């Protein structure tokens, strides 16, 4: 049954490539999220220090 096997192989390869791309995208998103989180943390620190400077 070579045709059947080809039929089952190709969708699997297709799905695997999609999953692989999704994994890569997710890794990229995690990296971006880390960067955004550190940016937000930096902004918070600046705001807090500015706020306490204006209070004192």
C-alpha positions as CSV (number, residue, x, y, z in Angstrom):
1,X,0.0,0.0,0.0
2,X,2.5,2.7,-1.0
3,X,-0.2,5.2,-1.8
4,X,-1.8,4.9,1.7
5,X,1.6,5.2,3.4
6,X,2.4,8.3,1.4
7,X,-1.0,9.7,2.3
8,X,-0.3,9.1,6.0
9,X,3.3,10.2,5.9
10,X,2.8,13.6,4.2
11,X,0.2,15.0,6.7
12,X,2.4,13.8,9.5
13,X,5.4,15.7,8.1
14,X,3.1,18.7,7.5
15,X,1.8,18.6,11.1
16,X,5.3,18.1,12.5
17,X,6.6,21.1,10.6
18,X,3.7,23.2,11.9
19,X,4.4,22.0,15.4
20,X,8.1,22.8,15.0
21,X,7.3,26.3,13.8
22,X,4.9,26.8,16.7
23,X,7.6,25.7,19.1
24,X,10.0,28.2,17.5
25,X,7.4,30.9,17.7
26,X,6.7,30.1,21.3
27,X,10.4,30.2,22.2
28,X,10.5,33.6,20.4
29,X,7.5,34.8,22.4
30,X,9.0,33.7,25.7
31,X,12.2,35.6,24.8
32,X,10.2,38.7,23.9
33,X,8.1,38.3,27.1
34,X,11.3,38.2,29.2
35,X,12.6,41.3,27.5
36,X,9.3,43.1,28.0
37,X,9.2,42.0,31.7
38,X,12.6,43.3,32.3
39,X,11.7,46.6,30.6
40,X,8.6,46.9,32.7
41,X,10.7,46.2,35.9
42,X,13.2,48.9,34.8
43,X,10.4,51.4,34.2
44,X,8.8,50.6,37.6
45,X,12.2,51.1,39.4
46,X,12.6,54.5,37.6
47,X,9.1,55.6,38.6
48,X,9.6,54.5,42.2
49,X,12.9,56.3,42.5
50,X,11.5,59.4,40.9
51,X,8.5,59.3,43.2
52,X,10.6,58.9,46.3
53,X,12.9,61.6,45.2
54,X,10.0,64.0,44.8
55,X,8.7,63.0,48.2
56,X,11.9,63.6,50.1
